[in-house]
């Protein structure tokens, strides 16, 4: 059984799933719903694969949103200063948990943050943005240009996109893909026809395109993390 704990140490706040014999660490950046059943399950799957995983808590001291409308309202109040707290989580994982290497995996809201974090924090060994909520132009609460910052990411990136995404639309996907592919670091891209935004959500699995994308996308992501973090030497 995976051991889990809640961490609240200064600005470091999150849920940790400890691998029995950790080979590396993952900072998991969640969707607008925050630390929920879905992200806890993903953290445990990553821990079972040997990656001690911390889920960053976007709403410290608050109860997680109960539904999508309330999550949207809560997320609209977040700002890009949150990236600094993510870097503090990375420091905690390296210094307190003694993990040898850290990567980041983000979904939706967290997918955009994964791009920002990897572009600003040179300690990342790998970055996986799942259907990142990158809009062009930015939303009013967003100060950082994710496209520009993506060009500064020095680690490998594995981008996951569904062509039915109505948030990270096709033109934004193409722009981000082109920026990433101009970097000297490796870029891997998955494209899933007709899969919608947040296609991994359990309540969206009745749509065949989403179920297919969910099943097909995860094994290559695990292999990518293994190659970037666990087998980095």
N, C-alpha and C positions, 0 to 999 in steps of 0.2 A: 504494500500500500504506500502511496506517495504521501510524504509528510508535507503539510501545508501550514502556513502561519501568516498572520497579518503583521505588517511592519509599519510603524509610525515613528520616525526618527527625524525630527526637524521637518524639512520640506520633502523628505523621502517618505512616501506613503503608498502602500500597495499590498498586494497578495502574492506570496511566494510559494511556489511548488518546488520542493527540493528533490533533485535526482538522487538516487541512492548512491551512485558513484559518478558525480558530476564531471563532465569533460569540458564543459563550457557553459556560458549563460546566455539567456535570451531576455531582453526587455520587450515585453509584449505590450503594445499600445492599442487600447481597445476602441471599439466603435463608440458612438454617442451614448450608448446605454451603460457604459462604464464597466465595472467589475460585475459580471453577471454569470449565469450558469454556463453560457456558451464559452466565455473567455476562461473561466475556471477549468472547464473540460479541456480546452486547448492547452492550457498551461500544464495540466497533468499529462496530456499526451506528449508534450515536449519533454517533460521530466522523465517520462518512461523511456524516451529516446536518448536520455543522458544529458539533457540540457536543463539545469536549474533555471526556472523561469519566474521573473517578477512581472506581475501585471501592474503597470502604472495606474494610479487612481486619479482620474481627472476631477473627482468631486470629493476631496478629503473632508471628513467631518460631516458629510451629508449622506442620506440614504440614497441608494442608486435609483435613477428614474424608473417609474413603474411601467411606462409605455413609451412608444415612439414620439408622440406629440410632446410629452413632458421632457423627453430626452433632447429633442430638437431645441426646445426653449432653453434648457440648461446649457447645451453645447454652444448656443449662440452667445453666451456670456464669457466663454473661454477666450483667451488671447494668446498670442504667440510667445509671450513671456514664459508660458508653460514649458517650452523647450529647455529652459534652464533647469527646471525641476527634474526633467528626464535625465539630463546629464548628471545631476546629483544622484539619481538612482543608479546610473552606470558606475559612479564612484563607489557607492555603497556595495554594489555587487563585486567590484574588483577588490576593494579594501576590506570590507567586513565579511563577505561571503567567500573571499579568496578564490574567485573564479579566474581562470587563466585567460579567457577571451570572451568578449561580449558581442552579440549581434542583436539586431532589432527586427521584429515582425509587427506590422501594424495593419489594422483593418479600418477602412472608411476614414473617419476622422483621424484614427491612429495611423492610417496609411500615409496621409499627408504629413503627420508629425514624424513618421519614420524617415521620410525624405529630408525634412528639416534637420532632424537630429543627426543623421548620417552625414549631411553636408557641413554641419557645424562642429561635430565632435569627432575628431580624428581617431578615436579609440575603437570605432566600430570595425568589426571584421566582416560583416555581411549585413545586408539590408533587404527586407522583403516588404514592399508596399502592396498590400492586397487592395484592389479597387480604391486607391487613395482619393479622398474628397478634395481634389484640386480643381478649383474653378478659375476661369479666366474671364473677367478680372476677379480679384480676390473678393471674398465676402467682407462686409464692413468691419468685422472683428479680427480680421487677419492683416497683419502688418508685413509679414515676410513673403518674399517672392519665391515660391517653391521651385519654379522653373529655373530661376537663376541659381538658387542654392543647390539644386540637383547637379549642376555642372561641377560643383566643388566636391562631390562625394568621391572619396578615394578608394572605398572598398567595393567589392562586387555587389551588384544589385540584381534582384530577381523580381520583376514587375509582373503582377497578375491583373488581367483586365477581362471584363465581359463586354461584348459589343452592344448589349442591351442596356448598358449603364446610362442612366439619365442624370447622374451627378458628375461623374468623371467622364465627360462626353468624348466622342471619338476624336474631335479636333484637339482636345487637351491631351488625350492619350498619345496621339501622334507627336505632338510637340514635346511631351516628356520623354517619350521613347527616343526621339531624335537627339535630345540633349544628352541623355544617358549614353547613347551609342557613340557620341563624339568624345567621351572620356577615355583615358588610357586603361581604366579598370574594366573588368568583364561585365557585360550586361546580358541577362537572360530575360526573355519576354514570353509570357503565356497569354494567348488570346482564346477566349471561349465564346463561340457564336451564341448570340441571343441571351446569354446570362446577364442578369440585372445587377444593379448596385447591391452590395452586401449579399451576394448570392449564397454565401455559406450559412446565413441565418437559418436555424432549424425550421422556422415557419414558412420558408420559401422553397423547401425541398420538394413540394408536390409538383413544381414546374420542372419538366424533364431537363431543360437546358441548365437550370440551376443545380439540380442533383448531379448531372454529369460533370459540370464544372467543379463542384465540391469534391467529388470523388477523384477526378483527374488532377486537380491542382495541388493537393496536399503532398502526395509522395515525392514529386520533383522538388517541392520546397524543402522537405526534410533532407533530401539528398544534397541540395544546395547548402543547407546549414551544416550538414556533416562535413562537406568538402571545405567550406570556408572556416569553420570554427574547430571542429574536432580533429580534422586532419590537416590543420594549417601548416604543420611542419613537414 
